[in-house]
């Protein structure tokens, strides 16, 4: 395993992070524990979750992912060897999570307490705002439309609530997720102005079909040291090629849940076929090639991989041993120019 120190923090994380949003939906507790055991054996020390998980979210399963991680931590006694990241949900009409969800003091404090209880720990290493309070481009939205924010909750309000929890020792560092360049720079500016905790990471989607992070956020990573925790590095598994030619393998995520259509646009399918062909041309496993591309980006602190089977998990972790040659990178870049961000 390779490790990386996150700037402006003392966190030294594995370059592969275990994503857990299948725990409680596609994976039961025993399977979740087996994944955690294997990840830990392979040197992964970084686990990412969220109060909303598993996905797709529903009232019956919400919180099970954290619960399964918590029971594993209790059973193994490995809490001090794990860097644990979770998230507070932003505004949504989901009363089974909390009434009047927002990124204000009440919601953030209540969310942290609930997560600590489910995770069976007294601190969280990295606490992230899962999505912004305001209406903006995220989760595949484009063409920003100006809307007045009537919530009354400011970025400063959120930062001050998080600062209280840092002072209380319940969280160590804070991060953002599904954020924009304006959002990241605003949080940094406010933290400096009001002597509040500095954002140390941003967790956004990044893969061969969605390189929108490179447009503005990669420059912030470079100059400000707010590095990327890349999620969906396989674009919901599409970059493995298993969904090409309208295939829907039994039990696969996009076979089970039709809502995951983000990476099935015509241009995305054409790009996926081109990328899979590049892998075959160079004798590479398509999934490992796609993951290796993310692993090698200079702005990526850790690559968040998820799996439903131990075989998938082992294969994905092995991507760390794949070093893409200049010839492969040139081929990938040609396709990236031909199909520019087909699935943002």
SEVEXVEX-88656 format. One record per atom (N, C-alpha, C): residue in three letters; x, y, z. Coordinates in steps of 0.2 Angstrom, whole numbers, padded with zeros to 4 digits, always signed. Layout:
<sites>
ALAXYZ/...
</sites>
This chain:
<sites>
UNK+0004-0006+0000/UNK+0000+0000+0000/UNK+0004+0006+0000/UNK+0002+0011-0003/UNK+0005+0018-0003/UNK+0001+0023+0001/UNK+0005+0027+0004/UNK+0001+0032+0009/UNK+0003+0039+0007/UNK-0001+0044+0009/UNK-0001+0051+0007/UNK-0003+0055+0013/UNK+0001+0060+0015/UNK+0000+0065+0020/UNK-0005+0070+0017/UNK-0011+0071+0020/UNK-0015+0076+0017/UNK-0012+0083+0020/UNK-0011+0088+0015/UNK-0009+0094+0017/UNK-0013+0098+0023/UNK-0010+0102+0027/UNK-0013+0106+0032/UNK-0017+0101+0037/UNK-0014+0095+0038/UNK-0017+0090+0043/UNK-0011+0085+0045/UNK-0013+0081+0050/UNK-0008+0076+0052/UNK-0010+0069+0049/UNK-0015+0069+0045/UNK-0018+0063+0042/UNK-0014+0060+0037/UNK-0011+0054+0038/UNK-0008+0050+0033/UNK-0012+0044+0030/UNK-0015+0045+0024/UNK-0020+0041+0022/UNK-0018+0036+0017/UNK-0020+0030+0016/UNK-0019+0025+0011/UNK-0021+0028+0004/UNK-0018+0027-0001/UNK-0019+0030-0008/UNK-0026+0027-0010/UNK-0028+0021-0008/UNK-0034+0018-0009/UNK-0038+0019-0002/UNK-0044+0022-0003/UNK-0049+0023+0002/UNK-0055+0018+0001/UNK-0057+0014+0006/UNK-0063+0010+0006/UNK-0069+0014+0006/UNK-0073+0014+0000/UNK-0080+0017+0000/UNK-0085+0012+0002/UNK-0090+0014+0006/UNK-0094+0009+0010/UNK-0102+0010+0008/UNK-0103+0013+0003/UNK-0111+0015+0002/UNK-0115+0009+0000/UNK-0112+0003-0001/UNK-0116-0003-0003/UNK-0117-0007+0004/UNK-0114-0005+0009/UNK-0115-0008+0016/UNK-0123-0007+0018/UNK-0127-0012+0019/UNK-0133-0011+0021/UNK-0139-0011+0016/UNK-0136-0011+0009/UNK-0141-0012+0004/UNK-0139-0018+0000/UNK-0133-0018-0004/UNK-0130-0023-0008/UNK-0126-0028-0003/UNK-0124-0026+0002/UNK-0119-0030+0007/UNK-0122-0030+0014/UNK-0123-0036+0016/UNK-0126-0037+0023/UNK-0120-0036+0028/UNK-0121-0036+0035/UNK-0116-0035+0040/UNK-0110-0039+0039/UNK-0111-0046+0038/UNK-0106-0050+0038/UNK-0101-0049+0032/UNK-0104-0047+0026/UNK-0101-0046+0020/UNK-0097-0039+0021/UNK-0100-0034+0024/UNK-0096-0028+0026/UNK-0090-0029+0030/UNK-0091-0033+0035/UNK-0085-0035+0039/UNK-0080-0038+0035/UNK-0082-0043+0031/UNK-0076-0046+0027/UNK-0073-0041+0022/UNK-0076-0036+0019/UNK-0073-0031+0015/UNK-0068-0027+0020/UNK-0070-0025+0026/UNK-0066-0021+0030/UNK-0060-0025+0032/UNK-0061-0032+0034/UNK-0055-0036+0035/UNK-0050-0036+0030/UNK-0053-0037+0024/UNK-0048-0038+0018/UNK-0045-0031+0017/UNK-0048-0026+0017/UNK-0045-0019+0016/UNK-0040-0018+0021/UNK-0041-0019+0027/UNK-0036-0018+0032/UNK-0030-0022+0031/UNK-0031-0029+0029/UNK-0026-0033+0028/UNK-0021-0031+0022/UNK-0024-0028+0017/UNK-0021-0025+0012/UNK-0018-0018+0013/UNK-0018-0016+0019/UNK-0015-0009+0021/UNK-0019-0003+0020/UNK-0026-0004+0019/UNK-0030+0002+0018/UNK-0031+0004+0026/UNK-0030+0010+0027/UNK-0032+0013+0034/UNK-0037+0019+0034/UNK-0040+0020+0028/UNK-0044+0025+0027/UNK-0051+0023+0025/UNK-0056+0024+0028/UNK-0063+0022+0027/UNK-0068+0028+0026/UNK-0072+0028+0021/UNK-0076+0034+0020/UNK-0083+0031+0020/UNK-0088+0035+0024/UNK-0095+0034+0024/UNK-0099+0040+0025/UNK-0105+0040+0026/UNK-0109+0045+0027/UNK-0116+0043+0031/UNK-0119+0048+0034/UNK-0125+0047+0038/UNK-0130+0045+0033/UNK-0130+0047+0027/UNK-0135+0045+0022/UNK-0135+0038+0019/UNK-0129+0035+0020/UNK-0128+0028+0017/UNK-0132+0023+0021/UNK-0134+0017+0017/UNK-0132+0016+0010/UNK-0136+0020+0005/UNK-0133+0019-0001/UNK-0137+0022-0007/UNK-0139+0016-0012/UNK-0145+0017-0014/UNK-0150+0022-0014/UNK-0153+0023-0007/UNK-0154+0029-0004/UNK-0156+0030+0002/UNK-0163+0029+0003/UNK-0165+0026+0009/UNK-0172+0025+0011/UNK-0173+0025+0019/UNK-0179+0025+0021/UNK-0180+0026+0028/UNK-0178+0020+0032/UNK-0178+0014+0029/UNK-0177+0007+0032/UNK-0170+0006+0033/UNK-0166+0008+0028/UNK-0158+0007+0029/UNK-0154+0012+0031/UNK-0156+0019+0031/UNK-0152+0024+0032/UNK-0148+0023+0039/UNK-0142+0024+0039/UNK-0138+0023+0045/UNK-0135+0017+0045/UNK-0137+0012+0041/UNK-0134+0005+0042/UNK-0127+0004+0041/UNK-0125+0008+0036/UNK-0117+0008+0034/UNK-0113+0010+0040/UNK-0115+0016+0043/UNK-0111+0017+0049/UNK-0111+0012+0054/UNK-0117+0009+0055/UNK-0118+0004+0060/UNK-0114-0002+0059/UNK-0113-0004+0053/UNK-0109-0010+0051/UNK-0102-0008+0052/UNK-0100-0002+0051/UNK-0093+0000+0052/UNK-0091+0000+0060/UNK-0096+0003+0063/UNK-0096+0003+0070/UNK-0095-0004+0074/UNK-0099-0009+0072/UNK-0099-0015+0074/UNK-0092-0019+0073/UNK-0089-0017+0067/UNK-0083-0020+0065/UNK-0077-0017+0069/UNK-0078-0010+0070/UNK-0073-0007+0075/UNK-0073-0010+0082/UNK-0079-0011+0084/UNK-0079-0013+0091/UNK-0076-0021+0091/UNK-0078-0025+0086/UNK-0076-0032+0086/UNK-0068-0032+0085/UNK-0065-0028+0081/UNK-0058-0029+0080/UNK-0054-0025+0084/UNK-0056-0019+0087/UNK-0052-0015+0092/UNK-0047-0011+0088/UNK-0049-0010+0081/UNK-0044-0006+0077/UNK-0045+0001+0076/UNK-0049+0004+0081/UNK-0051+0011+0080/UNK-0045+0016+0079/UNK-0040+0015+0083/UNK-0034+0019+0083/UNK-0029+0018+0077/UNK-0031+0013+0073/UNK-0027+0012+0067/UNK-0031+0014+0061/UNK-0037+0017+0061/UNK-0041+0018+0056/UNK-0042+0026+0055/UNK-0042+0029+0049/UNK-0044+0036+0048/UNK-0051+0035+0045/UNK-0055+0038+0049/UNK-0063+0037+0048/UNK-0065+0044+0046/UNK-0069+0044+0040/UNK-0072+0049+0037/UNK-0079+0048+0036/UNK-0083+0053+0038/UNK-0090+0053+0037/UNK-0093+0060+0035/UNK-0100+0060+0034/UNK-0102+0066+0031/UNK-0109+0068+0034/UNK-0111+0074+0034/UNK-0117+0077+0036/UNK-0121+0078+0030/UNK-0127+0076+0029/UNK-0131+0078+0024/UNK-0133+0085+0023/UNK-0134+0088+0017/UNK-0136+0094+0017/UNK-0144+0095+0016/UNK-0146+0100+0014/UNK-0154+0101+0013/UNK-0157+0096+0009/UNK-0162+0093+0011/UNK-0166+0088+0008/UNK-0173+0087+0012/UNK-0178+0085+0009/UNK-0184+0084+0012/UNK-0184+0076+0014/UNK-0180+0075+0019/UNK-0180+0068+0021/UNK-0181+0067+0029/UNK-0187+0068+0031/UNK-0189+0068+0038/UNK-0186+0062+0042/UNK-0185+0057+0039/UNK-0182+0051+0042/UNK-0175+0052+0044/UNK-0171+0057+0041/UNK-0165+0059+0043/UNK-0165+0064+0049/UNK-0168+0070+0048/UNK-0170+0075+0052/UNK-0175+0079+0049/UNK-0179+0082+0053/UNK-0184+0087+0051/UNK-0180+0094+0049/UNK-0182+0097+0044/UNK-0179+0103+0042/UNK-0171+0103+0041/UNK-0169+0098+0037/UNK-0162+0097+0036/UNK-0159+0103+0033/UNK-0153+0105+0036/UNK-0149+0111+0034/UNK-0142+0110+0037/UNK-0137+0114+0034/UNK-0131+0114+0037/UNK-0130+0119+0042/UNK-0134+0119+0047/UNK-0134+0124+0053/UNK-0132+0120+0059/UNK-0131+0124+0064/UNK-0128+0121+0070/UNK-0132+0115+0073/UNK-0139+0116+0073/UNK-0143+0110+0076/UNK-0142+0104+0072/UNK-0142+0105+0065/UNK-0142+0099+0061/UNK-0135+0096+0061/UNK-0130+0100+0061/UNK-0123+0097+0061/UNK-0121+0094+0068/UNK-0123+0097+0073/UNK-0122+0094+0080/UNK-0126+0087+0081/UNK-0132+0087+0079/UNK-0136+0081+0079/UNK-0134+0076+0075/UNK-0131+0078+0069/UNK-0129+0073+0064/UNK-0122+0069+0067/UNK-0118+0073+0070/UNK-0112+0071+0073/UNK-0113+0066+0078/UNK-0118+0068+0083/UNK-0119+0063+0088/UNK-0122+0057+0086/UNK-0126+0057+0081/UNK-0129+0051+0078/UNK-0124+0047+0075/UNK-0119+0050+0071/UNK-0114+0046+0068/UNK-0109+0043+0073/UNK-0108+0047+0078/UNK-0103+0044+0083/UNK-0106+0038+0087/UNK-0113+0038+0088/UNK-0116+0032+0091/UNK-0116+0026+0087/UNK-0118+0027+0080/UNK-0118+0022+0076/UNK-0111+0019+0074/UNK-0106+0023+0074/UNK-0099+0021+0073/UNK-0095+0018+0079/UNK-0099+0019+0085/UNK-0096+0017+0091/UNK-0089+0020+0092/UNK-0088+0026+0092/UNK-0082+0030+0093/UNK-0084+0036+0096/UNK-0078+0040+0099/UNK-0080+0046+0102/UNK-0077+0052+0098/UNK-0074+0050+0092/UNK-0071+0055+0087/UNK-0071+0053+0080/UNK-0072+0058+0076/UNK-0072+0057+0068/UNK-0066+0060+0066/UNK-0062+0057+0062/UNK-0055+0060+0059/UNK-0057+0066+0054/UNK-0061+0064+0049/UNK-0063+0069+0044/UNK-0070+0070+0043/UNK-0073+0075+0045/UNK-0080+0076+0044/UNK-0082+0081+0038/UNK-0086+0079+0034/UNK-0087+0082+0028/UNK-0094+0085+0027/UNK-0095+0090+0024/UNK-0102+0093+0022/UNK-0104+0089+0015/UNK-0109+0085+0015/UNK-0110+0080+0010/UNK-0112+0084+0003/UNK-0115+0089+0004/UNK-0117+0093-0002/UNK-0119+0100+0000/UNK-0118+0105-0004/UNK-0119+0112-0001/UNK-0126+0114+0001/UNK-0126+0119+0005/UNK-0132+0122+0008/UNK-0136+0125+0002/UNK-0133+0129-0002/UNK-0136+0132-0007/UNK-0137+0128-0014/UNK-0141+0131-0018/UNK-0143+0128-0024/UNK-0137+0129-0029/UNK-0133+0124-0032/UNK-0128+0125-0036/UNK-0127+0119-0040/UNK-0122+0119-0045/UNK-0121+0113-0049/UNK-0118+0107-0045/UNK-0121+0102-0044/UNK-0118+0096-0041/UNK-0122+0090-0043/UNK-0120+0084-0042/UNK-0123+0078-0044/UNK-0125+0078-0052/UNK-0121+0080-0056/UNK-0122+0080-0063/UNK-0126+0086-0066/UNK-0128+0091-0062/UNK-0131+0097-0064/UNK-0126+0101-0068/UNK-0129+0104-0073/UNK-0125+0109-0077/UNK-0129+0116-0078/UNK-0126+0121-0081/UNK-0130+0127-0083/UNK-0133+0130-0077/UNK-0128+0133-0072/UNK-0130+0136-0066/UNK-0135+0141-0067/UNK-0140+0141-0063/UNK-0146+0145-0063/UNK-0146+0149-0056/UNK-0145+0156-0057/UNK-0145+0160-0051/UNK-0151+0159-0047/UNK-0151+0158-0040/UNK-0157+0157-0036/UNK-0155+0160-0029/UNK-0160+0164-0027/UNK-0159+0167-0020/UNK-0159+0162-0015/UNK-0154+0162-0010/UNK-0154+0157-0004/UNK-0158+0160+0001/UNK-0164+0157+0003/UNK-0169+0159+0008/UNK-0168+0155+0014/UNK-0163+0151+0015/UNK-0162+0147+0021/UNK-0160+0151+0027/UNK-0156+0156+0026/UNK-0153+0160+0032/UNK-0147+0157+0034/UNK-0145+0151+0031/UNK-0139+0148+0034/UNK-0133+0150+0030/UNK-0128+0152+0033/UNK-0122+0155+0029/UNK-0116+0150+0029/UNK-0111+0151+0025/UNK-0105+0146+0026/UNK-0102+0147+0032/UNK-0102+0153+0035/UNK-0099+0155+0041/UNK-0103+0151+0047/UNK-0110+0151+0046/UNK-0114+0147+0051/UNK-0111+0140+0052/UNK-0110+0137+0046/UNK-0108+0130+0045/UNK-0101+0129+0048/UNK-0097+0133+0047/UNK-0090+0133+0049/UNK-0089+0134+0057/UNK-0093+0139+0059/UNK-0093+0140+0067/UNK-0096+0133+0070/UNK-0101+0130+0067/UNK-0104+0124+0071/UNK-0098+0119+0071/UNK-0095+0118+0065/UNK-0089+0113+0065/UNK-0084+0115+0069/UNK-0082+0121+0070/UNK-0077+0123+0075/UNK-0078+0121+0082/UNK-0085+0122+0084/UNK-0087+0120+0091/UNK-0085+0112+0092/UNK-0087+0108+0086/UNK-0085+0101+0087/UNK-0078+0099+0087/UNK-0074+0103+0083/UNK-0067+0102+0084/UNK-0064+0104+0091/UNK-0067+0109+0093/UNK-0064+0111+0100/UNK-0067+0106+0105/UNK-0072+0103+0104/UNK-0075+0098+0109/UNK-0071+0091+0108/UNK-0067+0090+0103/UNK-0063+0084+0101/UNK-0067+0079+0098/UNK-0073+0081+0095/UNK-0078+0076+0092/UNK-0076+0075+0085/UNK-0073+0080+0082/UNK-0070+0079+0075/UNK-0063+0082+0075/UNK-0059+0080+0070/UNK-0052+0082+0070/UNK-0051+0087+0064/UNK-0054+0085+0058/UNK-0053+0089+0053/UNK-0059+0090+0049/UNK-0060+0095+0044/UNK-0066+0095+0041/UNK-0065+0095+0033/UNK-0070+0093+0029/UNK-0069+0093+0022/UNK-0076+0095+0019/UNK-0075+0095+0012/UNK-0081+0097+0008/UNK-0082+0091+0003/UNK-0088+0091+0001/UNK-0090+0086-0004/UNK-0095+0089-0009/UNK-0094+0087-0016/UNK-0099+0090-0021/UNK-0099+0097-0021/UNK-0093+0100-0020/UNK-0092+0107-0020/UNK-0089+0110-0027/UNK-0090+0117-0027/UNK-0088+0121-0033/UNK-0081+0125-0031/UNK-0078+0127-0036/UNK-0072+0132-0035/UNK-0074+0138-0030/UNK-0080+0141-0032/UNK-0082+0146-0027/UNK-0083+0144-0020/UNK-0086+0138-0019/UNK-0087+0136-0012/UNK-0081+0135-0009/UNK-0076+0131-0012/UNK-0070+0130-0008/UNK-0066+0136-0006/UNK-0065+0141-0011/UNK-0062+0147-0010/UNK-0065+0151-0004/UNK-0072+0151-0004/UNK-0076+0155+0001/UNK-0075+0152+0008/UNK-0075+0145+0008/UNK-0073+0142+0015/UNK-0066+0144+0017/UNK-0061+0144+0013/UNK-0055+0145+0014/UNK-0054+0152+0017/UNK-0057+0157+0013/UNK-0057+0164+0015/UNK-0060+0165+0022/UNK-0066+0162+0023/UNK-0069+0163+0029/UNK-0065+0160+0035/UNK-0062+0155+0034/UNK-0058+0152+0039/UNK-0053+0156+0041/UNK-0049+0159+0036/UNK-0044+0163+0038/UNK-0046+0170+0041/UNK-0052+0173+0039/UNK-0054+0179+0041/UNK-0057+0178+0049/UNK-0060+0173+0050/UNK-0063+0172+0057/UNK-0059+0167+0061/UNK-0053+0165+0059/UNK-0049+0160+0063/UNK-0053+0154+0065/UNK-0056+0151+0060/UNK-0060+0145+0060/UNK-0057+0139+0057/UNK-0059+0133+0058/UNK-0055+0127+0055/UNK-0055+0127+0047/UNK-0049+0125+0045/UNK-0048+0126+0037/UNK-0050+0119+0034/UNK-0053+0120+0029/UNK-0055+0114+0025/UNK-0049+0110+0022/UNK-0048+0104+0023/UNK-0042+0100+0021/UNK-0043+0096+0015/UNK-0049+0094+0013/UNK-0050+0090+0007/UNK-0057+0091+0004/UNK-0058+0089-0002/UNK-0064+0090-0006/UNK-0065+0083-0009/UNK-0071+0080-0008/UNK-0073+0074-0011/UNK-0078+0075-0016/UNK-0076+0074-0022/UNK-0080+0075-0028/UNK-0079+0069-0033/UNK-0084+0069-0038/UNK-0083+0063-0043/UNK-0077+0065-0047/UNK-0073+0059-0049/UNK-0068+0060-0054/UNK-0067+0054-0057/UNK-0067+0053-0064/UNK-0066+0047-0068/UNK-0065+0049-0075/UNK-0063+0044-0079/UNK-0062+0046-0086/UNK-0068+0049-0090/UNK-0074+0048-0087/UNK-0080+0051-0090/UNK-0082+0057-0088/UNK-0079+0059-0082/UNK-0080+0065-0079/UNK-0074+0068-0076/UNK-0071+0072-0080/UNK-0065+0076-0077/UNK-0066+0083-0076/UNK-0072+0085-0074/UNK-0074+0092-0073/UNK-0070+0095-0067/UNK-0067+0090-0062/UNK-0063+0093-0057/UNK-0057+0097-0060/UNK-0055+0095-0065/UNK-0049+0098-0068/UNK-0050+0105-0071/UNK-0056+0107-0072/UNK-0058+0114-0074/UNK-0056+0119-0070/UNK-0057+0119-0063/UNK-0056+0124-0059/UNK-0053+0122-0052/UNK-0056+0116-0050/UNK-0054+0114-0043/UNK-0047+0111-0043/UNK-0044+0108-0048/UNK-0037+0105-0048/UNK-0032+0111-0047/UNK-0034+0117-0049/UNK-0029+0123-0048/UNK-0029+0125-0040/UNK-0035+0124-0037/UNK-0036+0126-0030/UNK-0032+0120-0026/UNK-0033+0114-0028/UNK-0029+0109-0025/UNK-0021+0110-0025/UNK-0019+0113-0031/UNK-0012+0114-0032/UNK-0009+0120-0027/UNK-0013+0125-0028/UNK-0011+0131-0024/UNK-0013+0132-0017/UNK-0018+0128-0015/UNK-0021+0129-0008/UNK-0020+0123-0004/UNK-0018+0117-0008/UNK-0017+0111-0004/UNK-0024+0108-0002/UNK-0029+0109-0005/UNK-0036+0106-0004/UNK-0036+0100-0009/UNK-0034+0094-0007/UNK-0033+0089-0012/UNK-0040+0085-0012/UNK-0040+0081-0018/UNK-0046+0077-0020/UNK-0047+0070-0017/UNK-0052+0069-0014/UNK-0054+0062-0012/UNK-0059+0060-0018/UNK-0056+0056-0023/UNK-0060+0055-0029/UNK-0065+0049-0028/UNK-0072+0051-0029/UNK-0077+0046-0028/UNK-0079+0044-0035/UNK-0082+0038-0036/UNK-0085+0035-0042/UNK-0079+0035-0048/UNK-0073+0033-0046/UNK-0068+0032-0050/UNK-0069+0027-0056/UNK-0074+0023-0055/UNK-0076+0018-0061/UNK-0082+0020-0064/UNK-0085+0026-0062/UNK-0091+0029-0065/UNK-0097+0023-0064/UNK-0098+0022-0058/UNK-0103+0017-0056/UNK-0102+0010-0059/UNK-0095+0009-0060/UNK-0093+0002-0063/UNK-0094+0002-0071/UNK-0096+0007-0074/UNK-0097+0007-0081/UNK-0090+0006-0085/UNK-0085+0009-0082/UNK-0078+0009-0085/UNK-0075+0002-0085/UNK-0078-0002-0082/UNK-0076-0009-0082/UNK-0078-0012-0089/UNK-0083-0009-0092/UNK-0085-0012-0098/UNK-0091-0017-0098/UNK-0093-0018-0092/UNK-0098-0024-0091/UNK-0105-0022-0093/UNK-0106-0015-0094/UNK-0113-0013-0096/UNK-0113-0012-0104/UNK-0107-0013-0107/UNK-0107-0011-0114/UNK-0112-0016-0118/UNK-0114-0014-0124/UNK-0119-0017-0128/UNK-0126-0019-0124/UNK-0128-0014-0120/UNK-0134-0015-0116/UNK-0134-0020-0111/UNK-0128-0023-0109/UNK-0128-0029-0105/UNK-0130-0026-0098/UNK-0133-0030-0094/UNK-0135-0028-0087/UNK-0134-0035-0083/UNK-0128-0036-0081/UNK-0126-0042-0077/UNK-0130-0042-0070/UNK-0132-0048-0069/UNK-0136-0049-0063/UNK-0133-0047-0057/UNK-0136-0043-0053/UNK-0134-0041-0046/UNK-0129-0035-0047/UNK-0127-0033-0053/UNK-0123-0027-0053/UNK-0127-0020-0051/UNK-0124-0015-0049/UNK-0127-0009-0046/UNK-0132-0006-0051/UNK-0129-0005-0057/UNK-0134-0002-0062/UNK-0139-0006-0065/UNK-0138-0013-0064/UNK-0144-0017-0066/UNK-0149-0017-0060/UNK-0147-0016-0054/UNK-0152-0016-0049/UNK-0156-0010-0048/UNK-0152-0004-0049/UNK-0155+0002-0048/UNK-0155+0007-0054/UNK-0161+0008-0057/UNK-0161+0012-0063/UNK-0160+0019-0062/UNK-0160+0021-0056/UNK-0158+0028-0055/UNK-0151+0030-0057/UNK-0147+0025-0057/UNK-0140+0027-0058/UNK-0139+0027-0066/UNK-0141+0032-0069/UNK-0141+0033-0076/UNK-0136+0038-0079/UNK-0132+0041-0074/UNK-0128+0047-0075/UNK-0122+0045-0081/UNK-0120+0039-0081/UNK-0115+0037-0085/UNK-0117+0033-0091/UNK-0123+0034-0093/UNK-0126+0030-0099/UNK-0129+0035-0104/UNK-0126+0041-0104/UNK-0128+0045-0110/UNK-0124+0042-0116/UNK-0127+0044-0122/UNK-0124+0041-0128/UNK-0116+0043-0129/UNK-0114+0049-0127/UNK-0107+0050-0128/UNK-0103+0047-0123/UNK-0106+0046-0117/UNK-0103+0042-0112/UNK-0102+0035-0113/UNK-0107+0032-0117/UNK-0106+0025-0119/UNK-0101+0024-0124/UNK-0101+0029-0129/UNK-0096+0029-0134/UNK-0089+0029-0131/UNK-0088+0034-0126/UNK-0081+0035-0123/UNK-0079+0029-0119/UNK-0084+0026-0116/UNK-0082+0020-0112/UNK-0080+0014-0117/UNK-0083+0013-0122/UNK-0081+0008-0127/UNK-0074+0010-0129/UNK-0072+0016-0131/UNK-0066+0018-0133/UNK-0060+0017-0128/UNK-0062+0018-0121/UNK-0057+0017-0116/UNK-0056+0010-0115/UNK-0061+0006-0115/UNK-0060-0002-0114/UNK-0056-0004-0120/UNK-0057-0002-0126/UNK-0053-0004-0132/UNK-0045-0002-0130/UNK-0044+0004-0127/UNK-0037+0005-0126/UNK-0034+0000-0121/UNK-0038-0001-0116/UNK-0036-0006-0111/UNK-0034-0013-0114/UNK-0038-0015-0119/UNK-0037-0022-0122/UNK-0031-0021-0127/UNK-0030-0015-0130/UNK-0024-0014-0134/UNK-0018-0015-0131/UNK-0018-0012-0124/UNK-0012-0012-0121/UNK-0011-0018-0116/UNK-0016-0023-0116/UNK-0016-0029-0112/UNK-0017-0027-0104/UNK-0021-0022-0103/UNK-0023-0020-0097/UNK-0030-0022-0095/UNK-0032-0023-0088/UNK-0038-0024-0086/UNK-0042-0017-0086/UNK-0048-0016-0089/UNK-0051-0010-0090/UNK-0052-0006-0084/UNK-0054-0010-0079/UNK-0056-0007-0072/UNK-0049-0004-0069/UNK-0044-0008-0069/UNK-0038-0006-0066/UNK-0034-0001-0070/UNK-0035+0000-0076/UNK-0033+0005-0080/UNK-0036+0012-0078/UNK-0043+0011-0078/UNK-0047+0017-0076/UNK-0045+0020-0069/UNK-0044+0015-0064/UNK-0042+0017-0057/UNK-0035+0019-0057/UNK-0030+0016-0061/UNK-0024+0019-0061/UNK-0023+0026-0064/UNK-0027+0028-0068/UNK-0027+0034-0071/UNK-0029+0039-0065/UNK-0034+0038-0061/UNK-0035+0042-0055/UNK-0030+0042-0050/UNK-0027+0036-0049/UNK-0022+0035-0044/UNK-0016+0040-0046/UNK-0014+0041-0052/UNK-0008+0044-0054/UNK-0009+0052-0055/UNK-0016+0054-0054/UNK-0017+0062-0054/UNK-0013+0065-0048/UNK-0010+0071-0049/UNK-0006+0074-0044/UNK-0010+0077-0039/UNK-0017+0079-0040/UNK-0021+0082-0035/UNK-0025+0077-0031/UNK-0024+0071-0032/UNK-0028+0066-0029/UNK-0025+0063-0023/UNK-0028+0065-0017/UNK-0025+0062-0010/UNK-0026+0055-0009/UNK-0033+0053-0011/UNK-0034+0046-0010/UNK-0040+0044-0015/UNK-0040+0038-0018/UNK-0045+0036-0023/UNK-0050+0031-0019/UNK-0056+0033-0019/UNK-0062+0030-0015/UNK-0065+0024-0019/UNK-0063+0018-0018/UNK-0066+0012-0022/UNK-0071+0009-0018/UNK-0076+0006-0021/UNK-0081+0002-0018/UNK-0082-0004-0022/UNK-0084-0009-0018/UNK-0085-0016-0021/UNK-0091-0019-0018/UNK-0094-0024-0021/UNK-0099-0028-0018/UNK-0096-0035-0017/UNK-0090-0037-0020/UNK-0087-0044-0018/UNK-0080-0043-0016/UNK-0077-0048-0013/UNK-0070-0048-0011/UNK-0066-0048-0017/UNK-0068-0052-0023/UNK-0064-0052-0029/UNK-0064-0045-0032/UNK-0069-0042-0032/UNK-0069-0035-0035/UNK-0064-0030-0031/UNK-0065-0031-0024/UNK-0061-0027-0020/UNK-0053-0028-0021/UNK-0051-0034-0021/UNK-0044-0036-0022/UNK-0042-0033-0029/UNK-0046-0034-0034/UNK-0044-0032-0041/UNK-0043-0024-0041/UNK-0048-0021-0037/UNK-0047-0013-0037/UNK-0041-0011-0033/UNK-0040-0014-0028/UNK-0034-0012-0024/UNK-0027-0014-0028/UNK-0027-0019-0032/UNK-0021-0021-0036/UNK-0020-0015-0041/UNK-0025-0011-0042/UNK-0023-0005-0047/UNK-0017-0001-0045/UNK-0016-0001-0039/UNK-0010+0003-0036/UNK-0004+0000-0039/UNK-0003-0006-0042/UNK+0003-0009-0045/UNK+0003-0007-0052/UNK-0002-0004-0055/UNK-0002-0003-0062/UNK+0000+0004-0063/UNK+0006+0005-0067/UNK+0009+0011-0069/UNK+0007+0012-0076/UNK+0003+0017-0078/UNK+0001+0019-0085/UNK+0007+0022-0089/UNK+0009+0019-0094/UNK+0014+0022-0098/UNK+0012+0028-0102/UNK+0017+0032-0105/UNK+0016+0038-0108/UNK+0011+0036-0114/UNK+0013+0030-0117/UNK+0009+0028-0123/UNK+0001+0027-0121/UNK+0000+0024-0116/UNK-0007+0023-0113/UNK-0010+0030-0112/UNK-0006+0034-0108/UNK-0009+0041-0106/UNK-0011+0045-0112/UNK-0006+0044-0118/UNK-0008+0048-0124/UNK-0014+0046-0127/UNK-0015+0039-0127/UNK-0021+0036-0130/UNK-0027+0038-0126/UNK-0027+0038-0119/UNK-0032+0041-0115/UNK-0034+0048-0116/UNK-0029+0052-0117/UNK-0030+0059-0118/UNK-0033+0060-0125/UNK-0032+0057-0130/UNK-0035+0057-0137/UNK-0042+0056-0136/UNK-0044+0051-0132/UNK-0051+0050-0131/UNK-0054+0055-0127/UNK-0051+0057-0122/UNK-0053+0063-0118/UNK-0055+0069-0122/UNK-0051+0070-0127/UNK-0052+0076-0131/UNK-0058+0075-0136/UNK-0058+0069-0138/UNK-0064+0067-0143/UNK-0071+0067-0139/UNK-0071+0065-0133/UNK-0077+0065-0129/UNK-0075+0068-0123/UNK-0076+0075-0123/UNK-0074+0079-0117/UNK-0079+0079-0112/UNK-0078+0076-0106/UNK-0082+0076-0100/UNK-0089+0075-0103/UNK-0090+0069-0105/UNK-0097+0067-0108/UNK-0102+0066-0102/UNK-0100+0065-0096/UNK-0104+0063-0090/UNK-0103+0067-0084/UNK-0103+0073-0084/UNK-0101+0077-0078/UNK-0106+0076-0073/
</sites>
